């Protein structure tokens, strides 16, 4: 098991505070828990069952940032070996819900 | 074509929402309270923000209720220190509310293999707490167990299921003390093949459990139907007799069975024919 912390620049602050949860830690899946806050960074704390995956997480979030403007806050990810496609889907679901909360 | 709304496909949180009146769902100790298992991470296992246990207050047909739903896909729905304490305390507090003049219906969505082996004794202790809490609560309020599947309900939690005032199952559900793989390991594959699905469901599935009188309602995997079954059980209130109160009947029946004879699908149905009924 590995713990990875990423700090991303968050260009936008949400109008109201939101708390969102998505997904279940089951085989090949993960849960994303997001809480918005003031400030200009998004802290992503990842606990993953896959070791030596820090570079992959970094690459994945830089990809996500290319297509989304991420909100300020804290995001916890509990990952049980989800594929990059599933990770991106879950994270983007949360970002989308945050946008329209 | 499927036009039903599957309950089995729902996660624990969605199941709790489905059972409670629309819009009444209010979660206690949810994902944002940061109460996870402290034992999994040191053992290299990814924890979950709610430890696989959803506690929700709300109403059922306008009456106060608490729904405790186990997330079957997190660590097999196993009972750890935190998840077990959440369930036991929720049932206990509901009983206290009832005694304080605030009737609260208890619904347990059981989807579990029993104790979480990584938390060993703490998990077992929490299961004992759950049993004690159910026994206390069922005297003052209906405690309704729902086993939808497909994990089923095994180990110490199968005892919790049997202690409930009422039990609702689907035919996809399974209920048994030992899980199929455990029996196969202990008794041998020739006696009990855990990969033989039709055989396993004939021995421990919802249908046969219903025919033996071990459960009160056999329903389809359909949200409105399960919701209705829970509401009907809630309306019945505290039953006059509990299944686990009929010790004499069960002991007599069990001791009348000749164990030299290999149990087959159908054996249990014959043995328990005309078994326990609430009415």
HADDOCK unambig.tbl for C-alpha pairs under 7 A between the chains (distance, minus, plus):
assign (segid A and resid 1 and name CA) (segid B and resid 44 and name CA) 4.86 0.50 0.50
assign (segid A and resid 1 and name CA) (segid B and resid 45 and name CA) 6.52 0.50 0.50
assign (segid A and resid 24 and name CA) (segid B and resid 74 and name CA) 6.94 0.50 0.50
assign (segid A and resid 25 and name CA) (segid B and resid 48 and name CA) 6.25 0.50 0.50
assign (segid A and resid 25 and name CA) (segid B and resid 74 and name CA) 5.64 0.50 0.50
assign (segid A and resid 26 and name CA) (segid B and resid 73 and name CA) 5.25 0.50 0.50
assign (segid A and resid 26 and name CA) (segid B and resid 74 and name CA) 5.15 0.50 0.50
assign (segid A and resid 47 and name CA) (segid B and resid 46 and name CA) 6.33 0.50 0.50
assign (segid A and resid 48 and name CA) (segid B and resid 46 and name CA) 6.41 0.50 0.50
assign (segid A and resid 49 and name CA) (segid B and resid 45 and name CA) 6.67 0.50 0.50
assign (segid A and resid 49 and name CA) (segid B and resid 46 and name CA) 6.05 0.50 0.50
assign (segid A and resid 78 and name CA) (segid B and resid 46 and name CA) 6.19 0.50 0.50
assign (segid A and resid 78 and name CA) (segid B and resid 47 and name CA) 6.66 0.50 0.50
assign (segid A and resid 78 and name CA) (segid B and resid 48 and name CA) 6.39 0.50 0.50
assign (segid A and resid 79 and name CA) (segid B and resid 46 and name CA) 6.75 0.50 0.50
assign (segid A and resid 80 and name CA) (segid B and resid 46 and name CA) 6.60 0.50 0.50
